[in-house]
Amino acid sequence: MAKIILEFNSEEEANDARVALDGYKWKIAMWDLDQKLRSATKYGVIDNREATPEERDMADKVRDFIRDILNDYNLNLDE
């Protein structure tokens, strides 16, 4: 098993350390957002109510935008 060590030497780098350690939380949050948008596009449901056609279209477009941005950074929600 590989070992990764992140080392930060000063108080100024404390925010960098927090960002590095919270990466998985960002991925989970993005996955949750993607699932809400998927629910709107696939099932036509937003917060337990029927989504309008415009909401479904927008959810689909936002999902595409998110995936394009993640792909630009070589990130993938499905891995």
matplotlib code that plots the C-alpha trace (Angstrom):
import matplotlib.pyplot as plt

x = [0.0, 1.3, 1.8, 1.3, 2.7, 1.5, 3.7, 2.9, 5.5, 3.7, 0.5, 0.2, 0.0, -2.8, -5.5, -3.6, -3.6, -7.3, -8.0, -5.8, -7.5, -11.0, -10.7, -12.8, -15.6, -15.7, -16.0, -18.9, -20.6, -20.3, -21.6, -24.6, -25.3, -25.0, -27.5, -30.0, -29.7, -30.0, -33.2, -34.6, -33.6, -34.3, -37.3, -38.7, -38.5, -37.2, -37.6, -40.5, -42.5, -42.8, -40.2, -41.3, -39.9, -37.8, -36.3, -35.6, -33.8, -31.8, -30.8, -29.5, -27.5, -26.0, -25.1, -23.3, -21.5, -20.3, -19.0, -17.2, -15.5, -14.5, -13.2, -11.1, -9.4, -9.1, -11.6, -14.3, -17.3, -17.7, -14.2]
y = [0.0, 3.5, 6.1, 9.8, 12.4, 16.0, 18.4, 22.0, 24.0, 27.2, 28.7, 30.4, 27.0, 25.9, 26.7, 24.7, 21.8, 22.1, 22.2, 19.2, 17.2, 18.2, 17.1, 14.0, 16.1, 18.2, 15.1, 13.8, 17.2, 17.3, 13.8, 14.7, 17.7, 15.6, 13.0, 15.8, 17.0, 13.5, 13.0, 16.0, 14.9, 11.2, 11.0, 14.5, 15.1, 18.1, 18.0, 15.6, 17.5, 17.2, 19.2, 21.5, 20.8, 24.0, 22.7, 19.3, 21.0, 23.3, 20.4, 18.5, 21.5, 22.2, 18.5, 18.8, 22.0, 20.3, 17.3, 19.5, 21.5, 18.3, 16.8, 19.9, 19.2, 15.5, 14.7, 12.1, 11.6, 8.0, 6.8]
z = [0.0, -0.9, 1.7, 1.1, 3.5, 3.4, 5.3, 6.1, 8.1, 9.2, 10.4, 7.1, 5.5, 7.8, 5.2, 2.6, 4.9, 5.5, 1.8, 1.2, 3.9, 2.9, -0.7, -0.2, 1.4, -1.8, -3.9, -1.8, -1.9, -5.7, -5.9, -3.7, -5.9, -9.1, -7.6, -6.9, -10.4, -11.7, -9.8, -11.5, -15.0, -14.7, -12.4, -12.7, -9.0, -7.0, -3.2, -3.4, -6.0, -9.7, -11.6, -14.4, -17.9, -17.6, -14.3, -15.8, -18.8, -16.5, -14.2, -17.2, -18.4, -15.0, -14.7, -18.1, -16.9, -13.7, -15.6, -18.1, -15.4, -13.5, -16.7, -17.3, -14.0, -14.7, -12.0, -12.1, -9.8, -10.7, -9.5]

ax = plt.figure().add_subplot(projection="3d")
ax.plot(x, y, z, "-o")
ax.set_aspect("equal")
plt.show()
